[in-house]
Amino acid sequence: MRPLRWVVAPFLLAVLAFGLAACGPAKKSVFPPTVSIQQLQVLSNGQWQLSVRIQNNSYAGMDFQSLDGQLQVAALAPVRLHDTFELAIPQLAGDVVQLKVWPTAAMSRALEAIADKGSAASLAYSISGTATAKPEQESKARAFDFSGKDWISAVPGIAHTFR
C-alpha cells in the first residue's frame, strides 16, 4: 500500500496545482471595432467635420487612442483620416470622435450634387484603416484593422449636414 501512496500523492498534487492555476480571472474576448461616419458637416472654409462612431465589439472595455486610415467617397480618390485622442469605450458600446478632413474638389462636387435632394439621394462611402486601442486586461495598446461601407444623405432642414 505504501508504494501506491508514493505514486498517487504526487499525481493528486499535480492535478490540484493545475486546477488552481486555471482559477485565475477569465480573459475577455477582444474583437476589432466597427468604424462609421455618423454625421458629416461641411464647414464654411470647405473642410469637412466628421462625427466618427467607434463601436467597441469586444467583451472588454477598451481605451481608444487614435485612428489612422482613409475615407473614400463614391469611387473618387481617398483622403487620409488621422487623429489622436483619449476615448474609453465600455464593452459592446460605442462613442463618437470628431475628425476634420480636407476633401478633394471632386469629393466636394459629389456632395454638392446631392445636397438639395434630402434623403432622396445618397452617396456611397468607404472607410478603412487602423484604430489603436488598449483592451482593459492588457498592458499595451495594439492596432485593430477596420473597414466598412455605407451611404450618406443630406439631412432635410439642416444645411450642409449629411448622415
ABEGO torsion letter per residue (X at the ends): XAAAAAAAAAAAAAAAAAAAAAABBBBBBBBBBBBBBABBBBBAAGBBBBBBBBBBABABBBBBABBBBBBBBEABBBBBBBBBBBBBBBBGBBBBBBBBBBBBAAAAAAAAAAAAAEAABBBBBBBBEBBBBBBAABABBBBBBBBBBBBBBBBBGBBGBBX
